[in-house]
């Protein structure tokens, strides 16, 4: 029996092969062996507000004023942030911003500088 990878959608180990496709019985997701290999090769893909792919170490610019809890003023649009680090999760950019310290940002509020 061939080793079938877990479902990319729900991570279920119970997928089965039907013709050329792999099918997940728990969520109904269908995929092929090639699609799974492409996703593994790509890894974490984070895109900015314009759809440009970001990478670790890139410099970005904030595109709108972002309020910060506990801070008297927001992060202004146009603020440059250097040396970002990409992480998993909702706030997928870790960085340090002058005057604010370490922050986690959503990629939809930045553009590549």
N, CA, C and O atoms as CSV, one atom per row, in Angstrom:
chain,resi,resn,atom,element,x,y,z
A,1,UNK,N,N,0.841,-1.192,0.000
A,1,UNK,CA,C,0.000,0.000,0.000
A,1,UNK,C,C,0.877,1.243,0.000
A,1,UNK,O,O,1.879,1.313,0.711
A,2,UNK,N,N,0.495,2.195,-0.788
A,2,UNK,CA,C,1.245,3.432,-0.939
A,2,UNK,C,C,1.020,4.354,0.257
A,2,UNK,O,O,-0.069,4.376,0.829
A,3,UNK,N,N,2.040,5.106,0.630
A,3,UNK,CA,C,1.930,6.039,1.748
A,3,UNK,C,C,1.198,7.295,1.287
A,3,UNK,O,O,1.719,8.048,0.463
A,4,UNK,N,N,0.008,7.525,1.805
A,4,UNK,CA,C,-0.805,8.674,1.416
A,4,UNK,C,C,-0.606,9.789,2.447
A,4,UNK,O,O,-0.777,9.553,3.643
A,5,UNK,N,N,-0.248,10.999,2.004
A,5,UNK,CA,C,-0.028,12.099,2.943
A,5,UNK,C,C,-1.334,12.544,3.590
A,5,UNK,O,O,-2.409,12.299,3.043
A,6,UNK,N,N,-1.250,13.202,4.759
A,6,UNK,CA,C,-2.472,13.701,5.399
A,6,UNK,C,C,-3.128,14.801,4.559
A,6,UNK,O,O,-2.482,15.435,3.725
A,7,UNK,N,N,-4.401,15.006,4.794
A,7,UNK,CA,C,-5.177,16.004,4.054
A,7,UNK,C,C,-4.593,17.403,4.286
A,7,UNK,O,O,-4.384,17.787,5.437
A,8,UNK,N,N,-4.324,18.178,3.221
A,8,UNK,CA,C,-3.804,19.535,3.389
A,8,UNK,C,C,-4.816,20.487,4.027
A,8,UNK,O,O,-4.421,21.492,4.617
A,9,UNK,N,N,-6.109,20.192,3.920
A,9,UNK,CA,C,-7.134,21.087,4.455
A,9,UNK,C,C,-7.364,20.878,5.952
A,9,UNK,O,O,-7.415,21.843,6.714
A,10,UNK,N,N,-7.504,19.609,6.374
A,10,UNK,CA,C,-7.851,19.351,7.774
A,10,UNK,C,C,-6.820,18.492,8.502
A,10,UNK,O,O,-6.973,18.220,9.693
A,11,UNK,N,N,-5.774,18.064,7.798
A,11,UNK,CA,C,-4.690,17.261,8.364
A,11,UNK,C,C,-5.148,15.871,8.812
A,11,UNK,O,O,-4.518,15.268,9.681
A,12,UNK,N,N,-6.214,15.367,8.241
A,12,UNK,CA,C,-6.721,14.038,8.567
A,12,UNK,C,C,-5.820,12.967,7.944
A,12,UNK,O,O,-5.422,13.102,6.787
A,13,UNK,N,N,-5.493,11.910,8.688
A,13,UNK,CA,C,-4.638,10.847,8.143
A,13,UNK,C,C,-5.407,9.783,7.355
A,13,UNK,O,O,-4.808,8.805,6.908
A,14,UNK,N,N,-6.714,9.954,7.179
A,14,UNK,CA,C,-7.554,8.926,6.589
A,14,UNK,C,C,-7.839,9.112,5.102
A,14,UNK,O,O,-8.822,8.563,4.605
A,15,UNK,N,N,-7.032,9.850,4.391
A,15,UNK,CA,C,-7.250,10.061,2.965
A,15,UNK,C,C,-7.110,8.770,2.176
A,15,UNK,O,O,-6.412,7.849,2.600
A,16,UNK,N,N,-7.765,8.704,1.046
A,16,UNK,CA,C,-7.671,7.530,0.185
A,16,UNK,C,C,-7.557,7.987,-1.258
A,16,UNK,O,O,-7.893,9.120,-1.604
A,17,UNK,N,N,-7.066,7.062,-2.099
A,17,UNK,CA,C,-6.833,7.379,-3.499
A,17,UNK,C,C,-7.980,6.848,-4.346
A,17,UNK,O,O,-8.421,5.711,-4.178
A,18,UNK,N,N,-8.459,7.698,-5.266
A,18,UNK,CA,C,-9.501,7.307,-6.202
A,18,UNK,C,C,-9.091,7.830,-7.566
A,18,UNK,O,O,-9.054,9.042,-7.777
A,19,UNK,N,N,-8.786,6.943,-8.487
A,19,UNK,CA,C,-8.231,7.279,-9.797
A,19,UNK,C,C,-6.926,8.047,-9.596
A,19,UNK,O,O,-5.993,7.508,-9.002
A,20,UNK,N,N,-6.835,9.268,-10.064
A,20,UNK,CA,C,-5.622,10.074,-9.937
A,20,UNK,C,C,-5.678,11.031,-8.749
A,20,UNK,O,O,-4.691,11.707,-8.459
A,21,UNK,N,N,-6.806,11.099,-8.065
A,21,UNK,CA,C,-6.982,12.068,-6.981
A,21,UNK,C,C,-6.900,11.396,-5.622
A,21,UNK,O,O,-7.137,10.197,-5.475
A,22,UNK,N,N,-6.558,12.210,-4.637
A,22,UNK,CA,C,-6.620,11.789,-3.246
A,22,UNK,C,C,-7.823,12.495,-2.629
A,22,UNK,O,O,-8.070,13.666,-2.917
A,23,UNK,N,N,-8.570,11.790,-1.782
A,23,UNK,CA,C,-9.802,12.335,-1.217
A,23,UNK,C,C,-9.785,12.164,0.296
A,23,UNK,O,O,-9.369,11.124,0.807
A,24,UNK,N,N,-10.237,13.187,1.003
A,24,UNK,CA,C,-10.346,13.135,2.458
A,24,UNK,C,C,-11.788,12.789,2.823
A,24,UNK,O,O,-12.700,13.520,2.436
A,25,UNK,N,N,-12.025,11.698,3.557
A,25,UNK,CA,C,-13.394,11.331,3.917
A,25,UNK,C,C,-13.991,12.224,5.003
A,25,UNK,O,O,-15.210,12.254,5.172
A,26,UNK,N,N,-13.152,12.951,5.741
A,26,UNK,CA,C,-13.665,13.781,6.828
A,26,UNK,C,C,-14.150,15.146,6.353
A,26,UNK,O,O,-15.197,15.616,6.797
A,27,UNK,N,N,-13.394,15.795,5.444
A,27,UNK,CA,C,-13.804,17.138,5.009
A,27,UNK,C,C,-14.192,17.192,3.537
A,27,UNK,O,O,-14.742,18.194,3.079
A,28,UNK,N,N,-13.908,16.105,2.777
A,28,UNK,CA,C,-14.290,16.077,1.368
A,28,UNK,C,C,-13.311,16.767,0.442
A,28,UNK,O,O,-13.601,16.906,-0.746
A,29,UNK,N,N,-12.173,17.203,0.933
A,29,UNK,CA,C,-11.176,17.907,0.113
A,29,UNK,C,C,-10.537,16.929,-0.866
A,29,UNK,O,O,-10.257,15.784,-0.508
A,30,UNK,N,N,-10.303,17.378,-2.108
A,30,UNK,CA,C,-9.657,16.556,-3.128
A,30,UNK,C,C,-8.364,17.216,-3.561
A,30,UNK,O,O,-8.316,18.432,-3.744
A,31,UNK,N,N,-7.297,16.411,-3.731
A,31,UNK,CA,C,-6.011,16.942,-4.164
A,31,UNK,C,C,-5.239,15.844,-4.872
A,31,UNK,O,O,-5.667,14.690,-4.889
A,32,UNK,N,N,-4.092,16.201,-5.461
A,32,UNK,CA,C,-3.233,15.228,-6.127
A,32,UNK,C,C,-1.883,15.190,-5.417
A,32,UNK,O,O,-1.560,16.071,-4.620
A,33,UNK,N,N,-1.101,14.155,-5.719
A,33,UNK,CA,C,0.233,14.036,-5.109
A,33,UNK,C,C,1.095,15.244,-5.448
A,33,UNK,O,O,1.833,15.724,-4.587
A,34,UNK,N,N,1.023,15.746,-6.674
A,34,UNK,CA,C,1.834,16.887,-7.108
A,34,UNK,C,C,1.522,18.157,-6.334
A,34,UNK,O,O,2.427,18.931,-6.023
A,35,UNK,N,N,0.255,18.379,-6.019
A,35,UNK,CA,C,-0.126,19.582,-5.269
A,35,UNK,C,C,0.485,19.587,-3.880
A,35,UNK,O,O,0.924,20.633,-3.401
A,36,UNK,N,N,0.518,18.445,-3.233
A,36,UNK,CA,C,1.076,18.346,-1.882
A,36,UNK,C,C,2.566,18.631,-1.928
A,36,UNK,O,O,3.076,19.341,-1.061
A,37,UNK,N,N,3.280,18.102,-2.913
A,37,UNK,CA,C,4.717,18.328,-3.028
A,37,UNK,C,C,5.019,19.792,-3.300
A,37,UNK,O,O,6.009,20.308,-2.780
A,38,UNK,N,N,4.203,20.490,-4.100
A,38,UNK,CA,C,4.407,21.913,-4.363
A,38,UNK,C,C,4.230,22.729,-3.097
A,38,UNK,O,O,5.007,23.649,-2.844
A,39,UNK,N,N,3.207,22.403,-2.285
A,39,UNK,CA,C,2.962,23.142,-1.051
A,39,UNK,C,C,4.107,22.967,-0.068
A,39,UNK,O,O,4.496,23.922,0.604
A,40,UNK,N,N,4.647,21.765,0.025
A,40,UNK,CA,C,5.766,21.520,0.926
A,40,UNK,C,C,6.982,22.315,0.471
A,40,UNK,O,O,7.713,22.858,1.300
A,41,UNK,N,N,7.206,22.389,-0.841
A,41,UNK,CA,C,8.356,23.122,-1.365
A,41,UNK,C,C,8.210,24.620,-1.119
A,41,UNK,O,O,9.199,25.297,-0.836
A,42,UNK,N,N,6.991,25.145,-1.222
A,42,UNK,CA,C,6.776,26.575,-1.041
A,42,UNK,C,C,6.953,26.995,0.407
A,42,UNK,O,O,7.545,28.043,0.665
A,43,UNK,N,N,6.466,26.221,1.350
A,43,UNK,CA,C,6.556,26.580,2.761
A,43,UNK,C,C,5.583,27.703,3.080
A,43,UNK,O,O,4.482,27.752,2.530
A,44,UNK,N,N,5.985,28.603,3.967
A,44,UNK,CA,C,5.148,29.713,4.390
A,44,UNK,C,C,5.183,30.812,3.331
A,44,UNK,O,O,6.253,31.331,3.013
A,45,UNK,N,N,4.023,31.170,2.784
A,45,UNK,CA,C,3.931,32.235,1.793
A,45,UNK,C,C,3.094,33.360,2.390
A,45,UNK,O,O,1.926,33.173,2.730
A,46,UNK,N,N,3.715,34.534,2.511
A,46,UNK,CA,C,3.039,35.702,3.072
A,46,UNK,C,C,3.071,36.800,2.016
A,46,UNK,O,O,4.126,37.109,1.462
A,47,UNK,N,N,1.901,37.391,1.740
A,47,UNK,CA,C,1.806,38.449,0.735
A,47,UNK,C,C,1.413,39.754,1.405
A,47,UNK,O,O,0.670,39.764,2.386
A,48,UNK,N,N,1.925,40.864,0.857
A,48,UNK,CA,C,1.600,42.181,1.405
A,48,UNK,C,C,0.272,42.676,0.850
A,48,UNK,O,O,-0.438,41.926,0.180
A,49,UNK,N,N,-0.069,43.923,1.121
A,49,UNK,CA,C,-1.344,44.503,0.702
A,49,UNK,C,C,-1.493,44.533,-0.820
A,49,UNK,O,O,-2.616,44.524,-1.325
A,50,UNK,N,N,-0.381,44.569,-1.559
A,50,UNK,CA,C,-0.416,44.613,-3.018
A,50,UNK,C,C,-0.284,43.234,-3.657
A,50,UNK,O,O,-0.327,43.117,-4.882
A,51,UNK,N,N,-0.124,42.192,-2.849
A,51,UNK,CA,C,0.009,40.846,-3.383
A,51,UNK,C,C,1.439,40.426,-3.645
A,51,UNK,O,O,1.663,39.358,-4.214
A,52,UNK,N,N,2.419,41.229,-3.250
A,52,UNK,CA,C,3.825,40.893,-3.420
A,52,UNK,C,C,4.236,39.915,-2.321
A,52,UNK,O,O,3.890,40.108,-1.156
A,53,UNK,N,N,4.966,38.880,-2.685
A,53,UNK,CA,C,5.408,37.882,-1.713
A,53,UNK,C,C,6.526,38.473,-0.858
A,53,UNK,O,O,7.476,39.060,-1.376
A,54,UNK,N,N,6.398,38.311,0.459
A,54,UNK,CA,C,7.397,38.810,1.399
A,54,UNK,C,C,8.314,37.684,1.831
A,54,UNK,O,O,7.942,36.511,1.784
A,55,UNK,N,N,9.539,38.056,2.261
A,55,UNK,CA,C,10.507,37.082,2.759
A,55,UNK,C,C,11.135,37.618,4.035
A,55,UNK,O,O,11.075,38.817,4.307
A,56,UNK,N,N,11.740,36.727,4.818
A,56,UNK,CA,C,12.447,37.150,6.023
A,56,UNK,C,C,13.527,38.166,5.657
A,56,UNK,O,O,14.247,37.992,4.674
A,57,UNK,N,N,13.632,39.224,6.457
A,57,UNK,CA,C,14.654,40.237,6.243
A,57,UNK,C,C,14.230,41.382,5.345
A,57,UNK,O,O,14.971,42.354,5.208
A,58,UNK,N,N,13.057,41.297,4.729
A,58,UNK,CA,C,12.580,42.387,3.863
A,58,UNK,C,C,12.294,43.638,4.681
A,58,UNK,O,O,12.102,43.574,5.895
A,59,UNK,N,N,12.269,44.778,3.994
A,59,UNK,CA,C,11.828,46.041,4.589
A,59,UNK,C,C,10.427,46.317,4.061
A,59,UNK,O,O,10.150,46.112,2.880
A,60,UNK,N,N,9.542,46.784,4.943
A,60,UNK,CA,C,8.167,47.072,4.555
A,60,UNK,C,C,7.771,48.457,5.038
A,60,UNK,O,O,8.440,49.045,5.887
A,61,UNK,N,N,6.681,48.970,4.492
A,61,UNK,CA,C,6.123,50.261,4.882
A,61,UNK,C,C,4.684,50.046,5.318
A,61,UNK,O,O,3.941,49.310,4.669
A,62,UNK,N,N,4.288,50.681,6.408
A,62,UNK,CA,C,2.908,50.598,6.908
A,62,UNK,C,C,2.018,51.398,5.960
A,62,UNK,O,O,2.373,52.517,5.588
A,63,UNK,N,N,0.856,50.843,5.558
A,63,UNK,CA,C,0.003,51.519,4.583
A,63,UNK,C,C,-1.143,52.314,5.201
A,63,UNK,O,O,-1.758,53.126,4.509
A,64,UNK,N,N,-1.451,52.104,6.487
A,64,UNK,CA,C,-2.490,52.899,7.137
A,64,UNK,C,C,-2.155,53.053,8.613
A,64,UNK,O,O,-1.396,52.258,9.167
A,65,UNK,N,N,-2.717,54.072,9.252
A,65,UNK,CA,C,-2.481,54.279,10.680
A,65,UNK,C,C,-3.002,53.073,11.460
A,65,UNK,O,O,-4.139,52.641,11.270
A,66,UNK,N,N,-2.150,52.534,12.346
A,66,UNK,CA,C,-2.521,51.364,13.131
A,66,UNK,C,C,-2.537,51.716,14.617
A,66,UNK,O,O,-1.489,52.033,15.180
A,67,UNK,N,N,-3.699,51.668,15.261
A,67,UNK,CA,C,-3.748,51.942,16.692
A,67,UNK,C,C,-3.047,50.829,17.469
A,67,UNK,O,O,-3.117,49.660,17.090
A,68,UNK,N,N,-2.369,51.199,18.560
A,68,UNK,CA,C,-1.655,50.234,19.392
A,68,UNK,C,C,-2.216,50.327,20.800
A,68,UNK,O,O,-2.243,51.407,21.390
A,69,UNK,N,N,-2.666,49.196,21.344
A,69,UNK,CA,C,-3.207,49.191,22.707
A,69,UNK,C,C,-2.121,49.626,23.688
A,69,UNK,O,O,-0.996,49.130,23.641
A,70,UNK,N,N,-2.466,50.547,24.567
A,70,UNK,CA,C,-1.536,51.012,25.581
A,70,UNK,C,C,-0.595,52.096,25.120
A,70,UNK,O,O,0.165,52.628,25.930
A,71,UNK,N,N,-0.616,52.441,23.858
A,71,UNK,CA,C,0.257,53.500,23.344
A,71,UNK,C,C,-0.579,54.759,23.140
A,71,UNK,O,O,-1.741,54.674,22.743
A,72,UNK,N,N,0.003,55.927,23.408
A,72,UNK,CA,C,-0.762,57.166,23.273
A,72,UNK,C,C,-1.024,57.577,21.826
A,72,UNK,O,O,-1.903,58.397,21.562
A,73,UNK,N,N,-0.269,57.015,20.894
A,73,UNK,CA,C,-0.437,57.402,19.488
A,73,UNK,C,C,-0.376,56.163,18.604
A,73,UNK,O,O,0.209,55.156,19.001
A,74,UNK,N,N,-0.962,56.217,17.424
A,74,UNK,CA,C,-0.919,55.064,16.515
A,74,UNK,C,C,0.412,55.013,15.752
A,74,UNK,O,O,1.183,55.972,15.749
A,75,UNK,N,N,0.654,53.883,15.114
A,75,UNK,CA,C,1.775,53.786,14.178
A,75,UNK,C,C,1.300,54.453,12.898
A,75,UNK,O,O,0.297,54.035,12.321
A,76,UNK,N,N,1.998,55.472,12.450
A,76,UNK,CA,C,1.560,56.268,11.295
A,76,UNK,C,C,1.797,55.541,9.971
A,76,UNK,O,O,2.748,54.772,9.835
A,77,UNK,N,N,0.928,55.794,9.009
A,77,UNK,CA,C,1.109,55.277,7.660
A,77,UNK,C,C,2.402,55.857,7.100
A,77,UNK,O,O,2.702,57.032,7.311
A,78,UNK,N,N,3.156,55.044,6.397
A,78,UNK,CA,C,4.428,55.482,5.839
A,78,UNK,C,C,5.624,55.127,6.703
A,78,UNK,O,O,6.765,55.337,6.291
A,79,UNK,N,N,5.382,54.590,7.901
A,79,UNK,CA,C,6.481,54.184,8.774
A,79,UNK,C,C,7.207,52.998,8.152
A,79,UNK,O,O,6.577,52.007,7.781
A,80,UNK,N,N,8.545,53.095,8.035
A,80,UNK,CA,C,9.334,51.999,7.472
A,80,UNK,C,C,9.745,51.043,8.571
A,80,UNK,O,O,10.117,51.458,9.668
A,81,UNK,N,N,9.674,49.766,8.267
A,81,UNK,CA,C,10.077,48.712,9.190
A,81,UNK,C,C,11.107,47.857,8.468
A,81,UNK,O,O,10.854,47.366,7.367
A,82,UNK,N,N,12.284,47.678,9.096
A,82,UNK,CA,C,13.356,46.895,8.486
A,82,UNK,C,C,13.426,45.516,9.118
A,82,UNK,O,O,12.978,45.314,10.246
A,83,UNK,N,N,13.984,44.583,8.391
A,83,UNK,CA,C,14.289,43.233,8.880
A,83,UNK,C,C,13.095,42.540,9.534
A,83,UNK,O,O,13.122,42.218,10.722
A,84,UNK,N,N,12.051,42.316,8.743
A,84,UNK,CA,C,10.889,41.599,9.268
A,84,UNK,C,C,11.191,40.111,9.361
A,84,UNK,O,O,12.107,39.610,8.709
A,85,UNK,N,N,10.413,39.411,10.177
A,85,UNK,CA,C,10.510,37.962,10.296
A,85,UNK,C,C,9.106,37.404,10.113
A,85,UNK,O,O,8.169,37.868,10.762
A,86,UNK,N,N,8.949,36.420,9.241
A,86,UNK,CA,C,7.644,35.835,8.961
A,86,UNK,C,C,7.377,34.685,9.923
A,86,UNK,O,O,8.252,33.862,10.192
A,87,UNK,N,N,6.134,34.644,10.440
A,87,UNK,CA,C,5.724,33.610,11.378
A,87,UNK,C,C,4.333,33.115,10.998
A,87,UNK,O,O,3.619,33.771,10.240
A,88,UNK,N,N,3.956,31.960,11.526
A,88,UNK,CA,C,2.607,31.412,11.324
A,88,UNK,C,C,1.621,32.190,12.187
A,88,UNK,O,O,1.998,32.729,13.227
A,89,UNK,N,N,0.377,32.250,11.766
A,89,UNK,CA,C,-0.662,32.848,12.586
A,89,UNK,C,C,-1.337,34.023,11.921
A,89,UNK,O,O,-1.039,34.366,10.776
A,90,UNK,N,N,-2.261,34.644,12.661
A,90,UNK,CA,C,-3.042,35.774,12.172
A,90,UNK,C,C,-2.151,36.994,11.951
A,90,UNK,O,O,-2.210,37.624,10.895
A,91,UNK,N,N,-1.338,37.323,12.931
A,91,UNK,CA,C,-0.362,38.404,12.808
A,91,UNK,C,C,0.935,37.744,12.361
A,91,UNK,O,O,1.711,37.264,13.187
A,92,UNK,N,N,1.169,37.720,11.040
A,92,UNK,CA,C,2.223,36.883,10.494
A,92,UNK,C,C,3.555,37.590,10.235
A,92,UNK,O,O,4.406,37.051,9.528
A,93,UNK,N,N,3.749,38.780,10.794
A,93,UNK,CA,C,5.024,39.482,10.684
A,93,UNK,C,C,5.463,39.907,12.074
A,93,UNK,O,O,4.720,40.584,12.785
A,94,UNK,N,N,6.673,39.509,12.467
A,94,UNK,CA,C,7.292,39.986,13.700
A,94,UNK,C,C,8.352,41.006,13.310
A,94,UNK,O,O,9.102,40.798,12.356
A,95,UNK,N,N,8.413,42.118,14.056
A,95,UNK,CA,C,9.374,43.161,13.729
A,95,UNK,C,C,9.589,44.066,14.937
A,95,UNK,O,O,8.916,43.937,15.960
A,96,UNK,N,N,10.538,44.983,14.796
A,96,UNK,CA,C,10.768,46.015,15.797
A,96,UNK,C,C,10.526,47.351,15.124
A,96,UNK,O,O,11.062,47.621,14.049
A,97,UNK,N,N,9.712,48.192,15.763
A,97,UNK,CA,C,9.395,49.507,15.225
A,97,UNK,C,C,9.947,50.550,16.181
A,97,UNK,O,O,9.685,50.500,17.383
A,98,UNK,N,N,10.718,51.503,15.643
A,98,UNK,CA,C,11.295,52.566,16.465
A,98,UNK,C,C,10.200,53.316,17.203
A,98,UNK,O,O,9.229,53.761,16.593
A,99,UNK,N,N,10.352,53.458,18.506
A,99,UNK,CA,C,9.388,54.159,19.327
A,99,UNK,C,C,8.276,53.275,19.879
A,99,UNK,O,O,7.526,53.700,20.757
A,100,UNK,N,N,8.160,52.038,19.368
A,100,UNK,CA,C,7.115,51.123,19.817
A,100,UNK,C,C,7.674,49.804,20.330
A,100,UNK,O,O,7.039,49.159,21.164
A,101,UNK,N,N,8.840,49.386,19.857
A,101,UNK,CA,C,9.435,48.122,20.275
A,101,UNK,C,C,8.981,46.963,19.403
A,101,UNK,O,O,8.606,47.150,18.246
A,102,UNK,N,N,9.021,45.768,19.968
A,102,UNK,CA,C,8.643,44.563,19.226
A,102,UNK,C,C,7.145,44.554,18.964
A,102,UNK,O,O,6.343,44.840,19.853
A,103,UNK,N,N,6.782,44.223,17.734
A,103,UNK,CA,C,5.378,44.222,17.329
A,103,UNK,C,C,5.099,42.999,16.454
A,103,UNK,O,O,6.005,42.438,15.838
A,104,UNK,N,N,3.848,42.607,16.414
A,104,UNK,CA,C,3.355,41.603,15.472
A,104,UNK,C,C,2.349,42.316,14.581
A,104,UNK,O,O,1.398,42.924,15.074
A,105,UNK,N,N,2.558,42.244,13.267
A,105,UNK,CA,C,1.697,42.945,12.311
A,105,UNK,C,C,1.014,41.957,11.390
A,105,UNK,O,O,1.508,40.849,11.178
A,106,UNK,N,N,-0.123,42.358,10.843
A,106,UNK,CA,C,-0.783,41.588,9.802
A,106,UNK,C,C,-0.206,42.050,8.463
A,106,UNK,O,O,0.021,43.242,8.256
A,107,UNK,N,N,0.026,41.114,7.571
A,107,UNK,CA,C,0.643,41.439,6.293
A,107,UNK,C,C,-0.257,42.310,5.418
A,107,UNK,O,O,0.238,42.966,4.502
A,108,UNK,N,N,-1.552,42.332,5.674
A,108,UNK,CA,C,-2.461,43.128,4.854
A,108,UNK,C,C,-2.324,44.630,5.089
A,108,UNK,O,O,-2.884,45.429,4.339
A,109,UNK,N,N,-1.575,45.020,6.136
A,109,UNK,CA,C,-1.399,46.443,6.445
A,109,UNK,C,C,-0.013,46.953,6.094
A,109,UNK,O,O,0.359,48.051,6.508
A,110,UNK,N,N,0.766,46.176,5.334
A,110,UNK,CA,C,2.105,46.611,4.947
A,110,UNK,C,C,2.291,46.418,3.450
A,110,UNK,O,O,1.567,45.648,2.818
A,111,UNK,N,N,3.278,47.131,2.884
A,111,UNK,CA,C,3.687,46.902,1.502
A,111,UNK,C,C,5.197,46.835,1.477
A,111,UNK,O,O,5.869,47.470,2.290
A,112,UNK,N,N,5.728,46.073,0.551
A,112,UNK,CA,C,7.171,45.900,0.450
A,112,UNK,C,C,7.818,47.211,0.037
A,112,UNK,O,O,7.368,47.874,-0.898
A,113,UNK,N,N,8.876,47.576,0.743
A,113,UNK,CA,C,9.558,48.850,0.469
A,113,UNK,C,C,10.573,48.700,-0.634
A,113,UNK,O,O,11.240,49.669,-0.995
